[in-house]
Amino acid sequence: MRAFVNAFTEGTLAFLAAPAKIDLMKTSSLGRYLQPSELCDFDRSFEIRAKAKELTEDCHTRNQKFQRLFDYVKELPYGLEDWDVTASETLSKGWGMCSGKANLLVALLRSVGIPARYRVYRIRAEVNLWIEVTAERALAQRMGAAPNQQDHVDCQVWLGKWHPCDPARDTPLERGMKALGLPLEREIIPDASGRIHYTILANFDDWAKQRQSRRMVRQDRAETFARVNEQFSRIRKFGRD
């Protein structure tokens, strides 16, 4: 039960009751959240469909299926990478960034008939984490100073109503951050009126490709990502001590 609560950034346990039965494919407003795309490629990936079936074969409700799939994706290690990564690639390599892990979760959910969609928003840069990760001088020079703001991608799942869920950080990383005194909370940036704005997407292919075109790390990306991800691995070790 506790893991299910932690899956969501808002809401209560009221949705644990079985949702009303609904023909999703006949409901156009939900049917669009079951479709594959170039990046959400569960239709072309036997591995995604097989993994979803493996994880949910003993589940009896949508809530149970969601929880099983969410837990699996959340515990894949978080790591820095490109924004426009297919769900099948994230599954194959077994780790991903916020966008890659959210995309994989959406693909797994859709493959078992559970509507899911992407949620994009701006957050304050996680400066303390950035400083910890770029403590190595050469890496700090390559990465530069932390931006004031950054994009974040998570998703929403339909379980009788829409509920947000964020599979980005794995538990060992969160424990390591906590051990180092690094804040876990993300500060969402409101608009000029003080309201929080979320971009909700059924298909995030175009957004991901446009965001990738603005990627700060332009040269030697693979090497830079690998070195940053070594630092994430170092942080995880603090949570095990």
DODREN-332127 format. One record per residue (C-alpha): x, y, z; residue in one letter. Coordinates in steps of 0.25 Angstrom, whole numbers, plus 2048, in hexadecimal, padded with zeros to 3 digits. Example, Ala and Ser with C-alpha at 12.3 -4.5 7.8 and 13.67 -1.06 7.14 Angstrom:
8317EE81FA;8377FC81DS;
//
This chain:
800800800M;80B80A804R;8128087F6A;80580B7EFF;8038187F7V;81281C7F4N;80F81A7E5A;8068277E5F;80A8357E7T;7FB8397EBE;7EE8337EEG;7E98297F8T;7E781A7F9L;7D881C7F4A;7DC8167E7F;7E08097ECL;7D18057EBA;7CF7FE7DDA;7CC8087D2P;7BF8077CBA;7C07FE7BFK;7C28057B2I;7C48027A3D;7D18097A1L;7D2808792M;7C480D790K;7C7819799T;7CF822790S;7D482B79BS;7DB81F7A1L;7DE817795G;7E9821790R;7F081E79DY;7F280F799L;7F981278BQ;80780F788P;811819782S;81F81A77CE;82481B78AL;819813792C;81C807789D;8157FC791F;80E7F8784D;81C7F577DR;8237EF78AS;8207E178EF;8287E379AE;8207EE79FI;8137E679ER;81A7DA7A4A;81F7E17B0K;8117E77B2A;80B7DA7B2K;8167D47BBE;8147DE7C5L;8057DE7C5T;8017D07C2E;7FC7CD7D1D;7F57DB7D2C;7E67DC7D3H;7E37EB7D2T;7E87F77CBR;7ED7FD7D8N;7F67F07DAQ;7FB7F07CCK;7FF7FF7CDF;8067FD7DAQ;80E7F17D5R;8127F97C9L;8158067D0F;81E7FF7DAD;8267F87CFY;8298057C8V;82B80D7D4K;8368047D9E;83E8047CCL;84A80D7CEP;84881C7CBY;8538217C2G;85682D7B9L;85482B7AAE;84D83179ED;83E83579EW;83982D792D;83C81F796V;832814792T;82B80C79CA;8317FF797S;83F805798E;83D8097A6T;8387FB7A9L;8447F47A2S;84E7FC7AAK;8477FC7B7G;84880A7BBW;8448187B7G;8418277BAM;83482D7BEC;82F82D7B0S;83481F7ACG;82E8197B8K;8218207B7A;82081C7A9N;82380D7ACL;81880D7B7L;80E8137ADV;8128097A3A;8107FD7ADL;8038027B2L;7FD8047A4R;8027F77A0S;7F97F07ABV;7ED7FA7A7G;7EF8047B2I;7EE8137ADP;7FA81B7B0A;7FF8297ACR;80B8327AEY;80C83E7B7R;8178487B4V;81A8547BDY;82585D7C2R;82C85C7CFI;8378637D6R;84585E7D3A;8498547DDE;85685C7E0V;85B8537ECN;85A8477E4L;86184D7D8W;86C8527E1I;86E8447E7E;86E83D7D9V;8778477D3T;8818477DFA;88C8427D6E;89284F7CFR;8938497C1A;8858457C1L;8818527C7A;88885A7BCQ;8818517B2R;8738527B8M;8748617BCG;86C8687C6A;85E8627CAA;8538697C3P;8488717CBN;83D8687C6Q;83C85B7BFQ;8318527B9D;82B8467BFH;82383B7B9V;81A8317C1D;80D82B7BEC;7FE8297C1Q;7F681C7C2V;7E781A7C0W;7E28127CCL;7D38177CCG;7D98257CBK;7E782B7C8W;7F28297D2H;80082F7D1P;80C8257D3C;81B8287D2D;82481C7D0P;8318247CEA;83A8227DAR;83D8147DFD;83C8117EET;84B80F7F0P;84E81C7E9L;8438237F2E;84A81C7FFR;8578217FBG;85282F7F8M;84C82F806K;85982A80DA;860836806L;85684080BG;8518427FCL;8428467FBP;83983C7F5L;82E8467F2E;82D84D7E4R;82885B7E4E;81E85E7D9I;81F86B7D3I;8128737D2P;80E87C7C6D;80C88B7C8A;7FF8897CES;8048807D9G;7FE8747D3R;8058677D0I;8048637C1H;8068557BCY;8078517ADT;7FF8457ABI;80283C79FL;7FC830799A;80982F790N;816835795F;81E832788D;81F840783D;821846791W;82C83D793A;83383F786K;83284E788Q;83784E796R;843845791Q;847850787S;849859793R;85184F79AR;85C8577A2M;86684B7A0V;86984C791R;877845790Q;87C838795D;86F83579BR;87082679DA;87D8287A5E;8778347ADT;86B82C7B1F;8738207B5A;87B8297BER;86F82F7C4V;8688227C6N;87581D7CEE;8728287D7Q;8648247D9F;8698167DCS;87281C7E7R;8678237EDI;85F8167EER;86A8107F6K;86881A801F;85A814803G;85F806805R;86980A810D;
//
